Amino acid sequence: MKKILIVEDEAKLAALEADYLKAEGFEPHCIADGLAVVPWVRANAPDLILLDLMLPGRDGLEVCRELRGAEEPRLRDVPIVMVTARVEEIDRLVGLDLGADDYVCKPFSARELVARVKAILRRPRNKAATGLILREEEHRAELDGRAIDLTPVEFRLLAALATAPGRVFPRDKLLERLYADHRVVTDRTVDTHVKNLRRKLEEVRPGEDLVRSIYGVGYKLEL
């Protein structure tokens, strides 16, 4: 039974989320104070966290930042879905930049939330993306046993996305990984490299869009 930590200070909403998760076979636990989250995660190792942003004691962004920066893998790698009433684009970008796996804005459907939880838990964590092998020392990429002819920048782009399949990477963060000389380029440069990378991946898996664009945010790898 997968253990889900619900971090939410609205008691009725937390209870609703818990009821829907329990009905789907999950084991939900509720916390209302941001200060209690990291100690609880360290002691109980949940499989996923539903993390509200506006919390007493400590906000969700600070909690997410500490978890993603932790040395212990069970803290650093736990999937996080941010749940909030903040709908401004900057909050969405900051949340994903900190390493959140998904972002749900209130009001939302409890059924949709459970569906997202299931989808995230199906993703591989801290493993090479399914069917993809990257050999950095040889600068070689293989998908489903077939070599892919990539430029150095395309290889670095694919390697960055493959560190966390399913996670959305903002364009500016991808740019930081693409050019070792830190040259000044536009966000659209990433779009061009993504287009070329998609074309080469599709030669191996025709009809599949393996690098998905998330409008206004960035890109994620789905294999």
C-alpha positions in Angstrom: 0.0 0.0 0.0 1.5 3.3 -1.1 1.9 5.9 1.6 0.8 9.4 0.7 1.5 12.5 2.9 -1.1 15.2 2.6 0.3 18.6 3.7 -2.7 20.9 3.9 -4.0 23.3 6.6 -7.6 23.3 5.4 -9.0 20.4 7.4 -12.0 19.7 5.1 -9.9 19.7 2.0 -7.3 17.4 3.6 -10.0 15.0 4.7 -11.5 15.0 1.2 -8.2 14.2 -0.4 -7.6 11.5 2.2 -11.0 9.9 1.6 -10.4 9.7 -2.2 -6.9 8.3 -1.8 -8.0 5.7 0.7 -10.8 4.6 -1.6 -8.2 4.0 -4.3 -6.1 1.8 -2.0 -3.6 4.4 -0.8 -2.5 5.0 2.8 -3.0 8.8 3.4 -1.5 10.8 6.3 -2.3 14.4 7.0 -0.1 17.2 8.3 -1.2 20.8 8.7 2.0 22.5 9.8 4.9 23.1 7.4 7.5 22.8 10.2 6.4 19.2 10.8 6.9 17.9 7.2 10.6 17.2 6.9 10.9 15.3 10.3 7.8 13.3 9.3 9.2 12.4 5.9 12.5 11.4 7.4 10.8 9.1 9.9 8.1 7.6 7.7 9.4 7.6 4.1 6.2 8.4 2.1 5.8 7.3 -1.5 4.5 10.8 -2.5 3.8 14.2 -1.0 0.8 16.4 -1.8 2.3 19.7 -0.6 0.2 22.9 -0.2 2.2 26.2 -0.6 0.4 28.4 2.0 1.1 26.7 5.3 1.5 27.8 8.9 5.0 27.6 10.3 6.8 27.2 6.9 5.6 27.5 3.4 5.6 24.7 0.8 8.4 26.2 -1.4 10.8 26.2 1.6 9.8 22.6 2.4 10.3 21.5 -1.2 13.7 23.3 -1.4 14.9 21.4 1.7 13.7 18.0 0.6 15.3 18.4 -2.9 18.6 19.5 -1.3 18.7 16.7 1.2 21.6 14.2 1.3 19.3 11.2 2.1 17.8 9.8 -1.1 14.5 9.0 0.6 14.0 12.7 1.2 15.6 14.0 -2.0 13.8 11.7 -4.4 10.3 11.6 -3.0 7.8 12.7 -5.6 6.1 16.1 -4.8 2.8 17.5 -6.1 2.4 21.1 -5.2 -1.2 22.0 -4.4 -2.1 25.7 -4.1 -4.4 28.6 -4.8 -1.6 30.6 -6.3 -2.1 30.6 -10.0 0.4 33.2 -11.1 2.9 32.0 -13.6 5.9 32.9 -11.5 4.8 30.6 -8.7 4.3 27.7 -11.2 7.8 28.2 -12.5 9.4 28.5 -9.1 7.6 25.4 -7.9 8.8 23.3 -10.9 12.3 24.8 -10.7 12.6 23.6 -7.1 11.9 20.1 -8.3 8.2 19.5 -7.9 6.9 16.7 -10.1 3.6 18.4 -10.7 1.5 21.5 -9.8 -2.2 21.5 -9.1 -4.2 24.7 -8.7 -7.2 25.1 -6.4 -10.1 24.5 -7.0 -9.5 21.0 -8.4 -11.2 17.7 -8.9 -10.3 15.2 -6.2 -10.6 12.5 -8.9 -8.1 14.3 -11.1 -5.7 14.7 -8.2 -5.8 11.0 -7.5 -5.2 10.3 -11.2 -2.1 12.5 -11.2 -0.8 10.7 -8.1 -1.2 7.4 -9.9 0.5 8.7 -13.0 3.5 10.0 -11.1 3.9 6.8 -9.0 4.1 4.9 -12.3 7.1 6.9 -13.4 10.6 5.5 -13.0 12.5 7.3 -10.2 16.3 7.7 -10.3 16.7 5.2 -13.0 17.7 5.6 -16.7 14.6 6.3 -18.7 13.1 3.1 -20.1 15.0 1.9 -23.2 17.4 4.8 -23.1 21.2 4.4 -22.5 23.5 7.4 -22.3 27.3 6.8 -22.3 28.7 10.2 -21.4 32.4 9.1 -21.7 31.7 8.1 -25.3 29.2 10.8 -25.9 26.9 8.0 -27.2 23.1 7.6 -26.9 21.0 4.5 -27.6 17.3 4.1 -27.6 15.8 0.6 -27.7 19.2 -0.7 -28.7 19.6 1.7 -31.6 22.3 4.4 -31.7 21.1 8.0 -32.0 23.4 10.4 -33.8 23.3 13.5 -31.6 25.2 16.8 -31.6 27.0 17.6 -28.3 24.3 20.1 -27.4 21.5 17.6 -28.2 23.3 15.0 -26.1 23.5 17.3 -23.1 19.8 18.2 -23.6 18.7 14.6 -23.6 20.9 13.8 -20.6 19.4 16.7 -18.6 15.8 15.6 -19.4 16.7 12.0 -18.6 17.8 12.8 -15.1 14.2 12.9 -14.1 11.8 11.4 -16.7 8.3 13.0 -16.4 9.6 16.1 -14.6 9.2 19.5 -16.3 12.4 21.4 -16.8 12.1 25.2 -17.4 13.8 26.5 -20.5 16.3 28.7 -18.6 17.5 25.7 -16.5 18.0 23.6 -19.6 20.0 26.4 -21.2 22.4 26.4 -18.2 23.2 22.7 -19.0 23.6 23.1 -22.7 26.5 25.4 -23.1 29.7 25.0 -21.1 31.0 28.4 -22.1 27.9 30.1 -20.6 27.3 32.0 -23.9 24.3 34.3 -24.1 21.4 32.7 -26.1 17.7 33.0 -26.2 15.1 30.7 -24.8 14.1 29.8 -28.4 17.5 28.2 -28.8 16.2 25.4 -26.6 13.1 25.1 -28.8 15.3 24.5 -31.8 17.4 21.8 -30.2 14.3 20.1 -28.8 12.8 20.0 -32.4 15.9 18.4 -33.7 16.1 15.9 -30.8 12.4 15.0 -31.2 13.0 14.2 -34.9 15.9 11.9 -34.1 14.1 10.1 -31.3 11.0 9.7 -33.6 13.2 7.8 -36.1 13.5 5.1 -33.4 9.9 5.3 -32.1 7.8 6.6 -35.0 4.6 8.5 -34.0 5.7 9.0 -30.4 6.3 12.5 -29.0 9.0 11.6 -26.4 9.9 15.2 -25.5 6.7 17.0 -24.5 6.2 20.7 -24.4 4.4 22.2 -21.4 3.1 25.5 -22.5 4.6 28.5 -20.8 6.9 26.3 -18.6 9.3 24.1 -20.4 9.9 20.4 -21.5 9.8 16.9 -20.1 10.9 13.5 -21.3 8.3 10.7 -21.5 9.6 7.3 -22.4 
